[in-house]
Amino acid sequence: MMIRLPGMPMLPGAQFYDYTKRRHPRRQTLMHYQGIHMLSDRREPELVEPNGPLVDPKCPPPSTELTLMSPPRVTTKLPPWLAYDKQVLCFNAYFKEPLTEIYHAPYQVRKVKIYFYLEDGTMQVTEPKVENSGIPQGCLVHRQRIPKGPPSEHEFISIFDLNVDTNVQIFDRVYHITGCDIFTRQFLSRAGIAVPVALMEPNDPTTELRKKSAIRQTTRPATSAVPKRHAFAQFLEFDRRVLKFQGYWNDRSEFGDVRRLDVCYYLADDTIDIKEKFPRNSGREGTNTFLKRGKLPKEFTGLSLPGQQTAITLLNVLGSNMRDVRYVADPLNTGQKQTVYYTDQDLRIGAVLNVFGRDVVLTSCDQFTQQYYREKYGIQDFTPQPLPESSDERVLSQGKMRRLPPYNGWGSYEDSEGNCITVEPKPPQADFKKLMKYDGCILRFGAKMMSIIRENCERSFVISYFLADDTIQIYEVARRNSGFMGGEFLKRARVELPGQEKFSSNRPEYYRANDFYIGATLSLKDHIFHINSADEFTLLYMEQHANEFPVADIRAIMQKIRDAVRPHYKQFVLRCQPNADLREGTTVSFDTLKSTLLAFLPKETLRNHEIVTVCRYFSSEQMPPPSCDRNHVRAAAQLELKRALWNNVDEIMEHLSHINPTCKPYITEAQVRSTLRGCRLPFSLELVEDILQVLHRNEQGEIEMRDVLTFFNMAADQVPDIAPINIAFELCPKLPFLHKGRLVDFNWFLQYLGLEDEMVRDNR
């Protein structure tokens, strides 16, 4: 490619070739313009600097004719459509439009805004809308390139033709520019164009005449006539404003009844319509229109005969037969009866409206109606009036309960009840909301059987209570040489409470979840079980739902202990700690605290499960830290990446730079999790949680951004491969913490008990 030095002629020695260029495309020489195929002889716009000297996109830069006020900065040159993208110069201008015999003014001043788009040199002229101006306003000249006036009609208006205190001709109008916005002034000043101070826009003579006429109308003397009101003034002021009342019409006919009505008064035209509200199961159908919308007369004496009421009154009928008859119309309408209609002054709570012979009583109104009457008429009392009793509204009296035959023992009670209620029995429906909410939630308890047979007392059972459908299942734990086979002892089913009559017509009551707790003795299918333990999930569930399980409510339990220990507080402390050692970290064992509590509270008052709840709440044992090896987790993550043939660390870097534009060294755990899920890494949810667990963190718990990139970079640092494993269970074993409550933090227990502070206050 041959490169030419700027400002030098096309002579040998003033040009050289660029041997580094490897691509030599041909320029487009053909174009399709408005359905015509032609040669493209348009010159492409030259590159400009965004913050450099001003350049017209369609004209050569005239920088030699201007004296720059500030030297331009050297920046990367860009095409005009990119350098000046979304940059618009705005000028304030006006033009005078001559008037002929209008408002007795020679002209009117119309103010406009001139927009100049720097990206392509187009212009647009708009006129801001003025209320009640009477002239069409808005866009006067659509966006386009505007040619100059003669003799330069072949050129277009450029930025150098627009400035403050200059005239510019746009087609057949001459605009005088009076000012510009801040961006336009700064842009032109940076380009070296001096912008004068903004000018004062001239006053509009027509506007001044309107103001003077308005002042004359408002300052009329008191003796002058009332100003004429516009025909649509009421409609424009009160359009869509409706006064709504509730009322009734007490029909006294043979088969009449109390009809509830909604009365709507339209303020826009003083019309009224009435709708009837049908009560349920009334047997009425069809339209509920009680009165069609229209003006309602106050007086009604009956329907007029045809021709009885006319708009014109006839006087002096001349002629004795049908021929040569002459009628004289009365211009004063003598004898014409004036009809008075209901207005908003006549409507109030308790008023009676004469709706063509039917008395409609208004009983109440809505909030808008109350506010309207409160502001206009000063009415403050809007107490609703009672409605008379209606025969359509029947009190739903529950008849006698249907007595069902007693249960016969076949199937479940619900099945037998369905056979007695309907001819075509249907299966009983389950509570699907409860089933979906508690699906998979099982409370498991360890129990022993209580029997007079010694061998049965040594048998161990697991009682499972299913929260989804309140069913119970019992399994027996197999024990060698016991003589009993382990396995299912009781199939899953709902178990009735003991002591109920089986063959009765009443529904039986079943065991609930709160009937099971440590220390409870239950009778299940004629077998007595004593619950002596529960698994970790059961204890946690009961503690988290203390409102459903009173034995797990720590507040109620501690209040019970506080009331029992208050008279013997010192003896209670010495029995738990004989040496009275209450230093920080003092603990007591579960057996010591249990024996001490039972010495001050009887077993009937304090259950075993409540003691377990107290020891678990004030436990001094903490859950051990998770055992998760970083190299092991990283090897498992790289194994999954190799299986999916994934090697796109740049995508992670791009995503992290997008969510962390300020390049902070640490980011939150939620941002890292969204990055791993957003980049579609082939990781399961368990593996993602394990990765987040082993990443480096700061004191605030935020994850180091550099460590995230290093963790997935297999090219820089690769760990040895491992055999495929079960990530959910083998990568980071999540063993439950089963030793909570063996040691009790005694200081924490006494502090929650609060008796020490109470004794100090009493001594003072």
C-alpha positions in Angstrom: 0.0 0.0 0.0 1.3 3.5 -0.9 1.1 6.1 1.9 1.2 9.7 1.0 2.6 12.4 3.2 -0.1 15.0 4.1 0.2 18.3 2.4 2.7 17.0 -0.3 1.9 16.7 -4.0 1.7 13.4 -5.8 5.4 13.4 -6.9 8.1 10.7 -6.6 9.8 10.8 -3.3 6.8 12.2 -1.4 5.2 8.7 -1.0 6.3 5.3 0.2 4.8 1.8 0.5 3.6 0.1 3.7 5.2 -3.3 3.5 3.7 -4.5 6.8 0.1 -4.6 5.4 -1.0 -8.0 4.4 -4.7 -7.5 3.5 -5.6 -5.4 0.4 -9.4 -5.4 0.0 -11.1 -3.6 -2.9 -13.4 -0.8 -2.1 -17.1 -1.0 -2.9 -17.8 0.8 -6.3 -21.4 -0.1 -6.7 -24.4 0.9 -4.6 -28.2 0.5 -4.5 -29.9 3.9 -3.8 -33.7 4.3 -3.9 -34.2 1.3 -6.2 -31.5 2.5 -8.7 -28.2 0.7 -9.2 -25.4 3.3 -9.6 -21.7 3.8 -9.1 -20.6 4.9 -5.7 -18.6 8.1 -6.1 -19.2 9.4 -2.6 -16.2 10.2 -0.5 -16.0 8.4 2.8 -15.9 10.8 5.8 -12.4 11.4 7.1 -11.4 10.3 10.6 -11.7 13.0 13.3 -10.6 13.3 16.9 -13.5 13.2 19.5 -12.0 16.0 21.6 -10.0 17.7 18.8 -10.8 20.5 16.5 -14.4 20.7 15.1 -14.9 19.0 11.8 -18.1 19.0 9.7 -18.8 15.4 8.6 -19.8 16.5 5.1 -17.3 19.3 4.5 -13.4 19.5 4.7 -12.1 20.8 8.0 -11.7 24.6 7.9 -9.2 24.7 10.8 -6.9 27.0 9.0 -9.6 29.8 9.0 -10.1 29.6 12.8 -8.0 30.7 15.7 -8.2 28.0 18.4 -8.8 29.3 21.9 -7.3 26.2 23.4 -5.0 23.7 21.8 -6.7 20.3 21.1 -5.6 17.2 22.8 -4.1 14.4 20.7 -6.4 11.4 20.8 -7.3 8.4 18.7 -9.1 9.4 15.5 -12.5 8.0 14.9 -15.1 8.3 12.2 -17.6 11.2 12.7 -20.6 8.9 13.3 -18.7 7.3 16.1 -16.9 10.4 17.5 -20.0 12.5 17.6 -22.5 9.8 18.5 -25.5 11.1 20.4 -24.1 14.6 20.6 -26.6 17.3 19.6 -26.2 21.1 19.7 -29.3 23.0 20.8 -30.0 26.6 20.0 -32.9 28.9 21.2 -34.4 31.0 18.4 -37.5 32.8 17.2 -39.1 34.0 14.1 -41.8 36.7 13.5 -45.0 35.5 11.7 -46.9 38.4 10.1 -50.6 38.7 11.0 -53.4 40.4 9.1 -56.4 41.8 11.0 -55.8 39.4 13.9 -55.8 40.7 17.4 -54.9 44.1 15.9 -51.2 43.1 16.1 -48.7 43.3 13.1 -47.0 40.0 13.9 -46.6 37.3 16.5 -43.3 35.9 17.9 -42.9 32.2 17.8 -40.1 30.7 19.8 -38.4 27.5 18.5 -35.5 25.2 19.3 -32.9 24.3 16.6 -31.1 21.0 17.0 -27.9 20.2 15.0 -26.8 16.5 15.0 -23.0 16.3 14.9 -22.9 12.7 13.7 -24.3 13.4 10.2 -24.9 17.2 10.0 -28.7 17.0 10.0 -31.0 19.6 11.6 -34.4 19.7 13.2 -36.6 22.6 14.2 -39.3 22.2 16.9 -41.7 24.6 18.6 -42.6 24.0 22.2 -46.3 23.7 22.7 -48.0 26.7 24.4 -51.4 26.1 26.1 -54.4 27.7 24.3 -52.1 29.3 21.6 -54.5 28.3 18.8 -51.8 27.4 16.4 -50.4 24.0 15.4 -47.1 23.5 17.2 -44.5 20.7 17.5 -42.0 19.7 14.9 -41.8 22.4 12.2 -38.9 21.0 10.2 -38.1 17.3 10.3 -34.6 16.0 10.7 -32.7 16.5 7.4 -29.8 18.3 5.8 -31.0 21.8 5.1 -29.6 23.7 2.1 -28.4 27.3 2.4 -30.2 30.2 0.8 -29.2 31.6 -2.6 -26.7 32.1 -4.0 -25.2 29.0 -2.1 -28.2 26.8 -2.5 -26.0 23.9 -3.5 -24.4 23.8 -0.1 -25.8 22.8 3.3 -26.0 24.6 6.6 -23.1 23.5 8.8 -22.1 24.2 12.4 -20.1 27.3 11.3 -23.4 28.9 10.2 -25.0 28.6 13.6 -24.2 30.9 16.5 -25.8 33.2 19.0 -27.0 36.6 17.7 -27.0 35.4 14.0 -29.8 34.9 11.5 -30.2 31.6 9.7 -32.5 30.9 6.8 -34.3 27.6 6.9 -36.3 27.2 3.7 -38.6 30.3 3.6 -38.2 31.4 7.2 -35.5 33.4 8.8 -34.7 32.4 12.4 -32.8 34.6 14.8 -30.7 32.6 17.4 -30.8 34.1 20.9 -29.1 31.5 23.0 -27.9 27.9 23.4 -27.5 25.3 26.1 -24.4 24.7 28.2 -23.1 21.7 26.2 -23.4 23.7 22.9 -21.5 26.7 24.4 -18.7 24.5 25.8 -18.4 22.5 22.5 -18.1 25.6 20.3 -15.7 27.2 22.7 -13.5 24.1 22.7 -13.6 24.1 18.9 -12.4 27.7 18.8 -15.7 29.4 18.0 -16.5 32.4 20.2 -20.1 32.3 21.5 -21.7 35.6 22.5 -23.8 36.2 25.5 -27.4 35.0 25.3 -29.9 37.7 24.1 -33.3 38.6 25.5 -36.2 37.2 23.4 -38.7 39.9 22.3 -42.2 40.0 23.7 -45.1 38.6 21.7 -47.7 41.3 21.0 -50.5 38.8 20.8 -49.7 37.4 24.2 -49.7 40.9 25.7 -53.1 41.6 24.2 -54.5 38.4 25.6 -53.1 39.3 29.1 -54.7 42.8 28.9 -58.1 41.3 27.8 -57.9 38.8 30.7 -57.2 41.6 33.2 -60.2 43.6 31.9 -62.5 40.6 32.3 -61.3 39.9 35.8 -61.6 43.6 36.9 -65.3 44.1 35.9 -67.4 46.3 38.2 -69.8 44.6 40.5 -72.8 46.0 38.7 -71.9 44.3 35.4 -73.7 41.3 34.2 -72.7 37.8 35.2 -70.0 36.5 32.7 -71.3 34.0 30.2 -70.4 30.4 31.1 -69.1 28.2 28.3 -71.4 25.3 27.3 -68.7 22.7 28.0 -67.3 24.3 31.1 -69.2 22.0 33.5 -68.3 18.9 31.4 -64.6 19.8 31.3 -64.5 20.5 35.1 -66.4 17.5 36.3 -65.8 14.9 33.7 -65.6 11.3 35.2 -66.6 12.6 38.7 -69.6 10.6 40.0 -71.4 10.8 43.3 -72.4 7.3 44.4 -75.1 6.5 47.0 -76.5 3.3 48.3 -80.3 3.1 48.8 -83.3 0.9 48.6 -86.9 0.9 47.3 -89.5 -0.8 49.5 -91.9 -2.4 47.1 -95.3 -2.6 48.8 -97.0 -4.6 46.1 -98.3 -8.1 46.6 -95.1 -9.9 45.7 -92.9 -6.9 46.5 -89.7 -6.8 48.4 -86.9 -4.5 49.5 -84.8 -3.7 46.5 -81.2 -2.6 47.1 -80.0 0.1 44.7 -76.9 2.0 43.6 -77.7 5.6 42.7 -75.0 7.4 40.6 -75.1 11.2 40.1 -72.9 12.4 37.2 -71.6 15.9 37.9 -70.6 16.5 34.3 -74.2 16.8 33.0 -76.4 16.4 36.2 -77.8 13.0 35.1 -78.7 10.1 37.3 -78.8 6.3 36.7 -79.8 3.6 39.2 -78.7 0.0 39.2 -80.2 -2.8 41.2 -78.2 -5.2 43.3 -79.6 -8.7 43.1 -79.1 -10.8 46.2 -77.8 -14.4 45.9 -80.4 -17.0 45.0 -83.1 -14.4 44.5 -84.3 -16.0 41.3 -84.1 -12.7 39.4 -82.3 -12.5 36.1 -81.8 -10.1 33.3 -80.5 -6.6 33.3 -80.1 -4.8 36.6 -80.9 -1.3 35.2 -83.5 0.3 37.5 -83.3 3.7 35.8 -81.6 4.6 32.6 -79.2 7.5 32.7 -80.8 10.9 32.3 -82.1 13.9 34.2 -84.6 12.9 36.9 -87.6 15.3 37.4 -88.6 16.0 41.0 -92.4 15.9 40.3 -94.2 13.1 38.6 -98.0 13.0 38.2 -98.2 10.2 35.6 -97.3 9.6 32.0 -98.3 12.3 29.7 -100.6 11.6 26.8 -99.3 11.9 23.2 -99.2 15.6 22.3 -99.9 16.8 25.8 -96.4 18.2 26.3 -94.8 19.9 23.3 -91.8 22.2 22.9 -94.0 24.9 21.2 -97.2 26.4 22.5 -99.9 27.0 19.9 -102.3 30.0 20.1 -105.4 31.0 18.2 -106.4 28.2 15.8 -107.9 29.9 12.7 -110.3 28.1 10.5 -113.4 25.9 11.0 -112.4 22.8 9.1 -109.2 21.1 8.1 -108.7 23.4 5.2 -107.2 26.9 5.4 -106.1 26.3 9.0 -103.7 28.8 10.6 -101.7 28.2 13.7 -100.0 31.0 15.7 -97.0 29.9 17.9 -96.5 31.6 21.2 -93.0 32.9 21.4 -93.2 33.3 25.2 -94.4 29.7 25.7 -97.3 30.8 27.9 -98.6 28.0 29.9 -95.5 25.9 29.4 -94.7 24.0 32.6 -91.2 24.4 33.9 -89.6 21.0 34.8 -87.4 21.0 37.9 -84.7 18.2 38.0 -82.8 16.8 40.9 -79.3 18.3 41.5 -76.5 17.5 43.9 -78.1 19.8 46.5 -81.1 17.4 46.8 -79.0 14.3 47.4 -78.1 13.4 51.0 -78.2 10.5 53.3 -81.8 10.0 54.3 -83.3 11.9 51.3 -86.2 10.3 49.5 -86.1 10.5 45.7 -89.3 10.4 43.6 -88.2 8.1 40.7 -91.3 8.2 38.5 -93.6 7.4 41.4 -91.2 5.1 43.3 -89.7 6.3 46.6 -86.0 5.6 46.7 -84.3 6.2 50.1 -80.6 7.0 50.2 -78.8 5.2 53.1 -75.1 5.7 52.6 -72.4 7.0 50.2 -68.7 6.4 49.3 -65.6 8.3 50.3 -65.4 10.5 47.3 -69.0 11.7 47.8 -68.4 12.4 51.5 -65.3 14.5 50.6 -67.3 16.4 47.9 -70.1 17.3 50.2 -67.7 18.1 53.0 -65.8 20.7 50.9 -68.7 22.2 48.9 -71.6 22.2 51.5 -69.8 21.7 54.8 -71.8 18.6 55.7 -69.9 16.5 58.3 -72.5 13.8 59.3 -72.5 10.8 57.0 -73.9 8.2 59.4 -75.5 5.3 57.4 -79.1 4.6 57.9 -80.4 1.0 58.5 -82.1 -1.0 55.8 -85.5 -2.7 56.4 -85.6 -6.4 56.5 -85.7 -8.2 53.2 -87.5 -11.4 52.6 -84.8 -12.4 50.0 -82.1 -12.6 52.6 -82.6 -15.8 54.5 -80.6 -16.5 57.6 -78.6 -19.6 56.9 -79.9 -21.7 59.7 -78.0 -24.9 60.2 -80.5 -27.7 60.5 -80.0 -30.8 62.5 -76.7 -32.6 61.9 -77.1 -35.7 59.8 -76.8 -38.7 62.1 -74.8 -41.4 60.4 -75.0 -45.1 61.3 -72.2 -46.4 63.5 -69.0 -47.7 62.0 -69.2 -51.4 61.0 -65.5 -52.2 61.0 -65.1 -52.6 57.3 -62.4 -50.3 55.7 -61.6 -47.0 57.1 -64.0 -44.7 58.9 -63.8 -42.1 56.0 -64.8 -44.8 53.4 -67.8 -45.9 55.5 -68.8 -42.2 55.9 -68.6 -41.6 52.2 -70.9 -44.6 51.5 -73.6 -43.1 53.8 -73.4 -39.5 52.4 -73.6 -40.1 48.7 -75.1 -42.7 46.4 -71.9 -42.8 44.3 -69.1 -43.1 46.9 -65.9 -41.2 46.2 -62.5 -41.8 47.8 -61.6 -39.4 50.7 -59.5 -36.5 49.5 -56.1 -35.9 51.2 -54.8 -32.6 52.2 -52.5 -31.9 49.3 -51.1 -28.7 50.7 -49.9 -30.5 53.8 -48.6 -33.3 51.7 -46.5 -31.0 49.6 -45.3 -29.0 52.5 -44.2 -31.9 54.8 -43.2 -34.5 52.1 -40.2 -36.4 53.4 -40.4 -35.0 57.0 -40.3 -37.9 59.3 -39.9 -37.8 63.1 -38.1 -40.9 64.4 -38.1 -42.0 68.1 -36.4 -44.8 69.9 -38.8 -46.8 72.2 -39.0 -49.8 74.5 -42.0 -52.0 74.9 -43.5 -52.2 78.4 -44.9 -55.6 79.2 -45.3 -58.0 82.1 -43.2 -60.4 80.0 -39.5 -59.8 80.7 -38.4 -60.7 77.2 -40.6 -58.1 75.6 -39.2 -55.4 77.8 -35.8 -55.9 76.2 -37.0 -55.3 72.7 -36.1 -52.1 70.9 -38.3 -50.3 68.4 -38.1 -47.2 66.1 -41.3 -45.3 65.8 -41.6 -43.1 62.7 -44.2 -40.4 62.5 -44.9 -39.0 59.0 -45.9 -35.3 59.1 -47.4 -35.4 55.6 -50.4 -37.5 56.5 -50.1 -38.1 60.3 -49.4 -41.8 59.9 -47.2 -44.0 62.2 -44.9 -46.9 61.3 -43.0 -49.1 63.8 -39.9 -51.2 63.1 -38.2 -53.5 65.5 -34.5 -53.5 65.8 -33.1 -57.0 65.3 -31.0 -58.4 68.1 -29.1 -61.7 67.9 -30.3 -64.6 70.0 -33.3 -62.7 71.3 -35.9 -65.0 69.8 -37.6 -62.1 67.9 -37.3 -61.3 64.3 -36.6 -57.7 63.5 -38.4 -55.8 60.8 -41.8 -54.2 60.4 -43.8 -54.3 63.5 -46.7 -52.0 62.5 -47.6 -51.0 59.0 -47.9 -47.4 58.2 -51.3 -46.1 59.2 -53.1 -43.6 61.4 -53.4 -44.9 64.9 -56.5 -43.9 67.0 -56.2 -42.6 70.5 -57.0 -45.3 73.2 -60.2 -45.1 75.1 -62.6 -44.3 72.2 -65.7 -46.2 71.2 -64.8 -48.0 68.0 -68.3 -48.7 66.6 -69.6 -45.2 66.8 -71.0 -42.6 64.4 -68.5 -39.9 65.5 -65.1 -39.6 63.9 -62.3 -41.0 66.1 -59.3 -38.9 67.1 -55.8 -39.9 66.1 -52.3 -39.4 67.4 -50.7 -36.1 66.6 -47.1 -35.1 66.3 -47.1 -33.3 69.7 -48.0 -36.6 71.4 -44.5 -38.0 70.8 -41.6 -36.8 72.9 -38.9 -38.3 75.0 -40.4 -39.8 78.2 -43.9 -40.3 76.7 -45.7 -43.6 77.2 -48.1 -44.4 74.3 -50.5 -47.2 73.7 -50.3 -48.2 70.0 -52.5 -51.1 68.9 -52.8 -52.6 72.4 -49.0 -52.4 72.9 -47.5 -49.9 75.3 -44.3 -48.2 74.3 -42.0 -45.9 76.2 -40.1 -43.4 74.1 -36.5 -42.9 75.4 -34.6 -41.2 72.5 -35.0 -39.3 69.2 -32.8 -38.6 66.3 -31.1 -35.2 65.5 -33.6 -34.2 62.9 -36.5 -34.8 65.2 -35.0 -32.7 68.0 -34.1 -29.9 65.6 -37.6 -29.9 64.1 -39.3 -29.8 67.5 -37.0 -26.9 68.6 -37.6 -24.9 65.5 -41.4 -25.4 65.9 -41.7 -24.7 69.6 -45.2 -23.4 69.2 -46.4 -26.8 68.1 -44.3 -28.8 70.6 -44.5 -27.4 74.2 -41.7 -29.7 75.4 -39.2 -27.9 73.1 -40.2 -24.4 74.1 -37.1 -23.1 75.9 -38.8 -20.0 77.2 -41.7 -21.9 78.9 -39.3 -24.5 80.3 -36.9 -21.9 81.8 -39.9 -20.0 83.3 -41.0 -23.2 84.9 -37.5 -23.8 86.3 -37.2 -20.2 87.4 -40.4 -20.4 89.5 -39.4 -23.7 91.2 -35.7 -22.7 91.9 -36.2 -19.1 93.1 -36.8 -20.0 96.8 -33.8 -22.4 96.8 -31.4 -20.7 94.4 -28.2 -21.1 96.4 -28.9 -24.8 97.2 -29.5 -25.4 93.5 -26.1 -23.8 92.5 -24.2 -25.7 95.2 -25.7 -28.9 94.2 -24.6 -28.5 90.6 -21.2 -27.0 91.7 -20.2 -28.1 95.2 -17.1 -26.0 95.1 -19.1 -22.9 93.9 -16.6 -22.5 91.0 -18.4 -20.2 88.6 -15.4 -19.2 86.5 -15.7 -18.7 82.8 -16.0 -22.0 81.0 -17.6 -23.8 83.9 -19.6 -26.8 82.7 -21.8 -29.5 84.3 -22.7 -32.9 82.9 -26.1 -33.9 81.6 -26.7 -36.3 84.4 -25.7 -33.8 87.1 -28.1 -31.1 85.8 -30.9 -33.7 85.3 -30.7 -35.1 88.8 -30.5 -31.5 90.2 -33.6 -30.4 88.3 -35.6 -33.5 89.2 -34.7 -32.8 92.9 -36.4 -29.5 92.8 -39.2 -30.3 90.3 -41.3 -33.5 90.2 -41.3 -35.7 87.1 -44.9 -34.9 86.4 -43.9 -31.2 86.0 -40.6 -31.5 84.2 -40.5 -34.1 81.5 -37.3 -35.8 80.2 -37.7 -34.1 76.8 -37.7 -30.7 78.5 -34.4 -31.5 80.2 -32.9 -32.6 76.9 -34.1 -29.3 75.4 -32.4 -27.3 78.1 -29.1 -29.2 77.9 -29.1 -28.9 74.1 -29.8 -25.1 74.2 -27.0 -24.4 76.7 -24.6 -27.0 75.3 -20.9 -26.1 75.5 -19.9 -28.5 72.8 -19.5 -27.0 69.4 -19.8 -28.6 65.9 -16.3 -29.6 64.7 -15.1 -27.8 61.6 -15.9 -29.5 58.3 -13.2 -31.9 57.0 -12.6 -30.8 53.4 -9.2 -31.1 51.7 -8.5 -28.3 49.3 -6.4 -30.4 46.9 -8.9 -33.2 47.0 -11.8 -30.8 46.1 -9.7 -29.1 43.4 -8.8 -32.5 41.9 -12.5 -33.4 41.8 -13.3 -30.1 40.1 -10.6 -30.5 37.5 -11.8 -34.0 36.8 -15.3 -32.7 36.0 -13.8 -30.0 33.7 -11.8 -32.6 31.8 -14.8 -34.8 31.4 -16.7 -31.9 29.8 -13.7 -30.8 27.8 -13.9 -27.3 29.3 -11.0 -24.9 29.2 -12.3 -21.4 29.1 -10.7 -19.5 32.0 -11.1 -16.3 30.0 -14.8 -16.5 30.3 -14.6 -16.6 34.1 -12.2 -13.6 34.0 -14.6 -11.7 31.9 -17.5 -12.5 34.1 -15.6 -11.5 37.2 -14.5 -8.2 35.7 -18.1 -7.5 34.8 -19.5 -8.0 38.3 -16.3 -6.4 39.9 -15.6 -3.3 37.7 -13.5 -1.6 40.4 -11.1 -4.7 40.6 -11.6 -5.3 44.3 -9.3 -8.0 45.7 -12.2 -9.7 47.5 -15.8 -10.4 46.4 -18.8 -11.9 48.1 -19.7 -15.6 48.1 -22.9 -14.8 46.2 -21.0 -13.2 43.4 -18.7 -16.3 43.1 -21.7 -18.6 43.1 -23.4 -16.6 40.4 -20.2 -16.7 38.3 -19.9 -20.5 38.5 -23.5 -21.0 37.6 -23.5 -18.3 34.9 -20.4 -19.6 33.1 -22.2 -23.1 33.0 -19.4 -25.0 34.6 -20.2 -28.7 34.8 -20.5 -28.8 38.6 -23.2 -30.1 40.7 -24.7 -28.1 43.6 -22.8 -30.2 46.1 -19.5 -29.6 44.3 -20.1 -25.9 44.1 -20.7 -25.7 47.9 -17.5 -27.7 48.5 -15.5 -25.3 46.3 -16.8 -22.3 48.0 -15.9 -23.9 51.3 -12.2 -24.3 50.5 -11.5 -21.0 48.8 -9.4 -18.4 50.6 -11.4 -15.8 52.6 -10.7 -12.6 54.5 -11.9 -11.7 58.0 -15.3 -10.5 56.6 -15.9 -13.8 54.9 -15.3 -12.5 51.4 -13.5 -14.7 48.8 -10.2 -13.8 47.2 -10.6 -13.1 43.5 -7.1 -14.2 42.6 -7.7 -17.5 44.3 -10.8 -18.1 42.2 -8.9 -17.7 39.0 -6.0 -19.9 40.2 -8.3 -22.6 41.4 -9.7 -23.3 37.8 -6.5 -22.6 35.9 -5.4 -26.1 34.9 -2.6 -24.9 32.6 -0.7 -23.0 35.3 -1.2 -25.4 38.2 -2.5 -28.9 37.8 -3.1 -31.3 40.7 -2.8 -35.1 40.3 -5.8 -37.0 39.0 -8.1 -38.9 41.3 -10.5 -41.8 40.7 -14.2 -40.9 40.2 -16.0 -40.6 43.5 -19.5 -39.8 44.8 -19.2 -36.1 45.2 -22.3 -35.7 47.3 -21.1 -38.1 50.1 -17.4 -38.9 49.7 -15.8 -35.7 48.7 -16.5 -33.7 51.9 -18.3 -36.1 54.4 -21.1 -34.2 56.2 -21.5 -36.2 59.3 -24.3 -35.1 61.7 -23.3 -33.6 65.1 -24.6 -36.2 67.6 -23.0 -35.1 70.8 -24.8 -31.9 71.5 -25.9 -31.5 75.1 -23.5 -33.8 77.0 -21.9 -30.8 78.7 -23.8 -27.7 79.8 -22.4 -24.2 80.0 -23.5 -23.5 83.6 -22.7 -19.8 83.5 -24.8 -19.3 80.4 -27.6 -21.3 82.1 -27.5 -19.1 85.3 -27.3 -15.9 83.2 -30.5 -16.9 81.2 -32.1 -17.9 84.5 -31.6 -14.4 85.8 -32.1 -15.1 89.5 -28.6 -13.8 90.4 -29.4 -10.3 89.2 -32.9 -10.5 90.8 -31.3 -11.3 94.2 -28.8 -8.4 93.9 -31.7 -6.0 93.2 -33.7 -7.3 96.2 -30.7 -6.9 98.5 -30.3 -3.3 97.5 
